[in-house]
Amino acid sequence: SVQKWKLKVHNIETKFLALQEVAKAQKTKSKIAKDLDIPSNTLSTWIKNGDGIKLAYENQIFGLVRKRMRTAKHPDVEEALFLWFKNARAQDVPVSGPILQIKAEKLATGLGHTDFKCSNGWLDRFKERHSITFHAICGEANSVKQVWRGTTLLRVLQQYSPENVYNADESSLFYRLLPHVTCLKGETCNGGKRSKDRISILPFANMTGSGKLPMLVIGKSTKPRCFKGVKSLPTEYTANRNAWMTSDIFSNWIKKHDKKFKRQKCKVAICSRCLAHAPA
């Protein structure tokens, strides 16, 4: 009986690797096709279009996971937009879908394409062709510009030993929040309302870990009941209505330790670009 093949579209990387196997000549084409679970004539088509597949793979014209090598109707607009997108991301500029659409239409007008319209469908195909995905911005690693970090910051840090370079960055601690996954054995998985009770914490240490200050904890109550009878804490504690870091709290905290920093000749404190971190 004739073997029936399920329609399966392979990505560019798989096609390129198959062509490399053919070029090695260590296996027959039938064996390569069998290993990839594809008909022999499909492999023959890949070999026939080998130049285009190799060009697309080596120059990354399309994303490696892309399966079809269809080009855009206005390739000059797409090329200009993708170049602009790469430059924007190199500078850590957030780029959304509507921003890409507006920029694409401006580029098309500049290139003389009066019939171009950047629809949602065109945007989806553009993202697919270049393996672009949207993600929520998280963390503060890029709050300091890359150029400044690689030049000015590097020059400043070279003047100090690692023991005298400190870093402080606050974080929220949801101290009553239970895990969102659990082990089960036959029973129904039911959860409850997740706790939003939190405090803010500020760890502070140098690059080597040899110098650490007591962690600053910010709560909502000035005198919590749990502190009754407690004479000393392993941390520093302060409070405000929202348990947030504020410029006053940060300034008072850094000034409190200023004399200690001077005595130890620690003159560097690097903070994120946060409005709460006012100059002390």
TIMARLUM-787292 format. One record per residue (C-alpha): x, y, z. Coordinates in steps of 0.001 Angstrom, whole numbers, always signed. Example, Ala and Ser with C-alpha at 12.3 -4.5 7.8 and 13.67 -1.06 7.14 Angstrom:
BEGIN
<px: +12300 | py: -4500 | pz: +7800>
<px: +13670 | py: -1060 | pz: +7140>
//
This chain:
BEGIN
<px: +0 | py: +0 | pz: +0>
<px: +1071 | py: +3578 | pz: -648>
<px: +2303 | py: +5348 | pz: +2467>
<px: +215 | py: +8378 | pz: +3355>
<px: +2189 | py: +11341 | pz: +4689>
<px: +734 | py: +13861 | pz: +7066>
<px: +1222 | py: +17416 | pz: +5905>
<px: +3970 | py: +18897 | pz: +8037>
<px: +5762 | py: +22165 | pz: +7360>
<px: +9377 | py: +22336 | pz: +8571>
<px: +11261 | py: +25445 | pz: +9584>
<px: +14286 | py: +26959 | pz: +7856>
<px: +16757 | py: +25571 | pz: +10371>
<px: +15565 | py: +21994 | pz: +9801>
<px: +15844 | py: +22435 | pz: +6036>
<px: +19356 | py: +23873 | pz: +6331>
<px: +20525 | py: +21016 | pz: +8571>
<px: +19045 | py: +18514 | pz: +6105>
<px: +21012 | py: +20144 | pz: +3275>
<px: +24177 | py: +19869 | pz: +5356>
<px: +23553 | py: +16146 | pz: +5790>
<px: +23148 | py: +15812 | pz: +2030>
<px: +26399 | py: +17718 | pz: +1462>
<px: +28295 | py: +15416 | pz: +3849>
<px: +27280 | py: +12428 | pz: +1672>
<px: +27511 | py: +10110 | pz: +4683>
<px: +23899 | py: +8970 | pz: +4289>
<px: +21716 | py: +8334 | pz: +1304>
<px: +19003 | py: +10834 | pz: +506>
<px: +16410 | py: +8159 | pz: +1280>
<px: +17913 | py: +7610 | pz: +4730>
<px: +17990 | py: +11366 | pz: +5438>
<px: +14356 | py: +11696 | pz: +4366>
<px: +13400 | py: +8724 | pz: +6546>
<px: +15197 | py: +10192 | pz: +9581>
<px: +13291 | py: +13457 | pz: +9107>
<px: +10022 | py: +11593 | pz: +8492>
<px: +9454 | py: +13339 | pz: +5166>
<px: +8839 | py: +12063 | pz: +1618>
<px: +11892 | py: +11810 | pz: -638>
<px: +10413 | py: +14315 | pz: -3087>
<px: +10173 | py: +16899 | pz: -258>
<px: +13905 | py: +16544 | pz: +335>
<px: +14462 | py: +16880 | pz: -3414>
<px: +12511 | py: +20160 | pz: -3351>
<px: +14704 | py: +21432 | pz: -513>
<px: +17813 | py: +20533 | pz: -2499>
<px: +16408 | py: +22321 | pz: -5544>
<px: +15797 | py: +25453 | pz: -3442>
<px: +19045 | py: +24997 | pz: -1534>
<px: +20588 | py: +28344 | pz: -2460>
<px: +17608 | py: +30260 | pz: -1138>
<px: +17452 | py: +28200 | pz: +2068>
<px: +21182 | py: +28678 | pz: +2759>
<px: +20939 | py: +32420 | pz: +2093>
<px: +17930 | py: +32788 | pz: +4383>
<px: +19631 | py: +30777 | pz: +7160>
<px: +23104 | py: +32344 | pz: +7023>
<px: +21910 | py: +35940 | pz: +6642>
<px: +18950 | py: +35459 | pz: +8996>
<px: +16592 | py: +37002 | pz: +6466>
<px: +13819 | py: +35159 | pz: +8292>
<px: +13656 | py: +33813 | pz: +11817>
<px: +15116 | py: +30309 | pz: +12133>
<px: +11767 | py: +28917 | pz: +13294>
<px: +9966 | py: +30388 | pz: +10294>
<px: +8589 | py: +27729 | pz: +7962>
<px: +7726 | py: +29588 | pz: +4761>
<px: +10069 | py: +31973 | pz: +2967>
<px: +7468 | py: +34368 | pz: +1647>
<px: +8678 | py: +37938 | pz: +1312>
<px: +6658 | py: +41091 | pz: +1862>
<px: +4915 | py: +43012 | pz: -904>
<px: +7016 | py: +46074 | pz: -68>
<px: +10421 | py: +44622 | pz: +913>
<px: +12073 | py: +48056 | pz: +1139>
<px: +9537 | py: +49172 | pz: +3766>
<px: +10017 | py: +45966 | pz: +5740>
<px: +13805 | py: +46215 | pz: +5583>
<px: +13751 | py: +49841 | pz: +6749>
<px: +11299 | py: +49068 | pz: +9564>
<px: +13306 | py: +46085 | pz: +10790>
<px: +16499 | py: +48163 | pz: +10807>
<px: +14728 | py: +50881 | pz: +12793>
<px: +13369 | py: +48258 | pz: +15209>
<px: +16843 | py: +46795 | pz: +15850>
<px: +18303 | py: +50247 | pz: +16470>
<px: +15487 | py: +51113 | pz: +18879>
<px: +15940 | py: +47913 | pz: +20884>
<px: +19727 | py: +48388 | pz: +20945>
<px: +19016 | py: +51603 | pz: +22859>
<px: +16492 | py: +49829 | pz: +25151>
<px: +13570 | py: +51820 | pz: +23723>
<px: +10243 | py: +49995 | pz: +24325>
<px: +8498 | py: +49284 | pz: +21002>
<px: +4825 | py: +48304 | pz: +20852>
<px: +2654 | py: +47118 | pz: +17963>
<px: +967 | py: +50509 | pz: +17360>
<px: +4390 | py: +52201 | pz: +17335>
<px: +5590 | py: +49756 | pz: +14658>
<px: +2471 | py: +50430 | pz: +12570>
<px: +2870 | py: +54205 | pz: +12734>
<px: +6569 | py: +53975 | pz: +11883>
<px: +5905 | py: +51585 | pz: +8996>
<px: +3385 | py: +53949 | pz: +7409>
<px: +5782 | py: +56906 | pz: +7785>
<px: +8583 | py: +54908 | pz: +6147>
<px: +6270 | py: +53786 | pz: +3343>
<px: +5258 | py: +57377 | pz: +2639>
<px: +8898 | py: +58409 | pz: +2567>
<px: +9685 | py: +55604 | pz: +135>
<px: +6844 | py: +56647 | pz: -2181>
<px: +4383 | py: +53807 | pz: -1480>
<px: +1033 | py: +55587 | pz: -1398>
<px: -916 | py: +52296 | pz: -1465>
<px: +724 | py: +50874 | pz: +1656>
<px: -1419 | py: +50288 | pz: +4744>
<px: +1 | py: +48737 | pz: +7890>
<px: -2922 | py: +46595 | pz: +8998>
<px: -2923 | py: +44270 | pz: +11970>
<px: -2497 | py: +41367 | pz: +9570>
<px: +608 | py: +42938 | pz: +7991>
<px: +2042 | py: +43573 | pz: +11460>
<px: +1441 | py: +39945 | pz: +12493>
<px: +3184 | py: +38669 | pz: +9352>
<px: +6083 | py: +41117 | pz: +9884>
<px: +6569 | py: +39836 | pz: +13440>
<px: +6361 | py: +36234 | pz: +12260>
<px: +8876 | py: +36770 | pz: +9449>
<px: +11413 | py: +38238 | pz: +11882>
<px: +10561 | py: +36140 | pz: +14956>
<px: +9526 | py: +39225 | pz: +16959>
<px: +7515 | py: +38669 | pz: +20110>
<px: +6163 | py: +41107 | pz: +22667>
<px: +6938 | py: +40709 | pz: +26362>
<px: +6252 | py: +42676 | pz: +29499>
<px: +9209 | py: +44779 | pz: +30628>
<px: +10481 | py: +43427 | pz: +33929>
<px: +13382 | py: +44258 | pz: +36198>
<px: +15487 | py: +47362 | pz: +36294>
<px: +18616 | py: +46105 | pz: +34539>
<px: +18197 | py: +48553 | pz: +31674>
<px: +17227 | py: +51612 | pz: +33704>
<px: +20793 | py: +52864 | pz: +33268>
<px: +21641 | py: +53464 | pz: +29625>
<px: +23959 | py: +50933 | pz: +28021>
<px: +26297 | py: +53610 | pz: +26665>
<px: +26684 | py: +55275 | pz: +30068>
<px: +27215 | py: +51926 | pz: +31747>
<px: +29947 | py: +50930 | pz: +29325>
<px: +31859 | py: +54229 | pz: +29469>
<px: +31278 | py: +56636 | pz: +32349>
<px: +30270 | py: +54000 | pz: +34913>
<px: +33188 | py: +51745 | pz: +33994>
<px: +35624 | py: +54649 | pz: +34328>
<px: +34240 | py: +55570 | pz: +37772>
<px: +34319 | py: +51983 | pz: +39094>
<px: +37946 | py: +51542 | pz: +38067>
<px: +38869 | py: +54124 | pz: +40718>
<px: +37603 | py: +51886 | pz: +43539>
<px: +38318 | py: +48380 | pz: +44728>
<px: +35411 | py: +45876 | pz: +44631>
<px: +35162 | py: +46066 | pz: +48440>
<px: +34253 | py: +49754 | pz: +48179>
<px: +31594 | py: +49395 | pz: +45461>
<px: +28136 | py: +48941 | pz: +46986>
<px: +24741 | py: +48291 | pz: +45475>
<px: +21273 | py: +48799 | pz: +46968>
<px: +17938 | py: +47953 | pz: +45378>
<px: +14576 | py: +47641 | pz: +47093>
<px: +12086 | py: +44864 | pz: +46487>
<px: +8605 | py: +43876 | pz: +47643>
<px: +8185 | py: +40868 | pz: +49917>
<px: +4743 | py: +39217 | pz: +49959>
<px: +5307 | py: +37451 | pz: +53255>
<px: +1902 | py: +35741 | pz: +53428>
<px: +1697 | py: +34592 | pz: +49832>
<px: +1455 | py: +30810 | pz: +49504>
<px: +2854 | py: +28840 | pz: +46518>
<px: +573 | py: +28776 | pz: +43463>
<px: +1365 | py: +25096 | pz: +42689>
<px: +910 | py: +22013 | pz: +44854>
<px: +1213 | py: +18230 | pz: +44795>
<px: -2061 | py: +16308 | pz: +44489>
<px: -3190 | py: +12720 | pz: +44683>
<px: -6639 | py: +12293 | pz: +43264>
<px: -8277 | py: +15196 | pz: +45083>
<px: -9640 | py: +18335 | pz: +43459>
<px: -7296 | py: +21300 | pz: +43346>
<px: -9033 | py: +24276 | pz: +44966>
<px: -7368 | py: +27512 | pz: +45949>
<px: -8361 | py: +30634 | pz: +47775>
<px: -7779 | py: +34330 | pz: +47473>
<px: -4086 | py: +35135 | pz: +47199>
<px: -2674 | py: +37382 | pz: +49920>
<px: -1462 | py: +40830 | pz: +48886>
<px: +53 | py: +41725 | pz: +52259>
<px: +3572 | py: +42939 | pz: +51670>
<px: +6504 | py: +44904 | pz: +53008>
<px: +9427 | py: +46554 | pz: +51211>
<px: +13000 | py: +45485 | pz: +51829>
<px: +16317 | py: +47080 | pz: +50906>
<px: +19379 | py: +44804 | pz: +50944>
<px: +22742 | py: +46560 | pz: +50657>
<px: +26123 | py: +44896 | pz: +50059>
<px: +29401 | py: +45362 | pz: +48239>
<px: +30620 | py: +43484 | pz: +45171>
<px: +32605 | py: +40902 | pz: +47148>
<px: +29896 | py: +40247 | pz: +49734>
<px: +32298 | py: +41082 | pz: +52552>
<px: +30446 | py: +44276 | pz: +53482>
<px: +26744 | py: +44054 | pz: +54307>
<px: +24512 | py: +46496 | pz: +56130>
<px: +21442 | py: +45384 | pz: +58105>
<px: +18514 | py: +45102 | pz: +55722>
<px: +16091 | py: +48014 | pz: +55758>
<px: +12473 | py: +46878 | pz: +56168>
<px: +9544 | py: +49199 | pz: +55414>
<px: +6150 | py: +48257 | pz: +56824>
<px: +2778 | py: +49949 | pz: +57168>
<px: +2590 | py: +50224 | pz: +60948>
<px: +5002 | py: +52348 | pz: +62977>
<px: +4662 | py: +50064 | pz: +66002>
<px: +3419 | py: +46617 | pz: +64923>
<px: +1928 | py: +44427 | pz: +67653>
<px: +4476 | py: +41708 | pz: +66955>
<px: +7233 | py: +44114 | pz: +68063>
<px: +5809 | py: +44361 | pz: +71591>
<px: +8489 | py: +43414 | pz: +74081>
<px: +11197 | py: +43196 | pz: +71398>
<px: +14248 | py: +45201 | pz: +72429>
<px: +16273 | py: +44874 | pz: +69221>
<px: +15788 | py: +43730 | pz: +65624>
<px: +18228 | py: +42099 | pz: +63218>
<px: +17110 | py: +44660 | pz: +60631>
<px: +16401 | py: +48367 | pz: +60452>
<px: +12700 | py: +49193 | pz: +60413>
<px: +10599 | py: +52156 | pz: +59344>
<px: +7042 | py: +52575 | pz: +58109>
<px: +4611 | py: +54546 | pz: +55987>
<px: +1010 | py: +54071 | pz: +54906>
<px: +1820 | py: +52078 | pz: +51754>
<px: +5013 | py: +50328 | pz: +52890>
<px: +6806 | py: +51964 | pz: +49962>
<px: +10270 | py: +53402 | pz: +49598>
<px: +10151 | py: +57201 | pz: +49523>
<px: +12784 | py: +59856 | pz: +48933>
<px: +12676 | py: +60876 | pz: +52611>
<px: +13184 | py: +57323 | pz: +53832>
<px: +16031 | py: +56718 | pz: +51417>
<px: +17748 | py: +60014 | pz: +52190>
<px: +17498 | py: +59470 | pz: +55960>
<px: +18792 | py: +55927 | pz: +55569>
<px: +21814 | py: +56859 | pz: +53435>
<px: +22697 | py: +59821 | pz: +55653>
<px: +22558 | py: +57602 | pz: +58725>
<px: +25283 | py: +55398 | pz: +57274>
<px: +27279 | py: +58195 | pz: +55697>
<px: +29761 | py: +58427 | pz: +58558>
<px: +30363 | py: +54697 | pz: +58420>
<px: +30990 | py: +54865 | pz: +54667>
<px: +33499 | py: +57680 | pz: +55121>
<px: +35299 | py: +55847 | pz: +57890>
<px: +35646 | py: +52784 | pz: +55651>
<px: +36409 | py: +54954 | pz: +52582>
<px: +33387 | py: +53592 | pz: +50736>
<px: +32371 | py: +56449 | pz: +48496>
<px: +30328 | py: +54644 | pz: +45847>
<px: +26631 | py: +53858 | pz: +46084>
<px: +24981 | py: +52871 | pz: +42814>
<px: +21192 | py: +53038 | pz: +42636>
<px: +18600 | py: +52458 | pz: +39942>
<px: +16933 | py: +55360 | pz: +38171>
<px: +14089 | py: +55592 | pz: +40669>
<px: +12457 | py: +58826 | pz: +41799>
<px: +12423 | py: +57553 | pz: +45367>
<px: +16225 | py: +57541 | pz: +45340>
<px: +16735 | py: +61268 | pz: +45719>
<px: +20313 | py: +62529 | pz: +46077>
<px: +21305 | py: +62263 | pz: +49720>
//
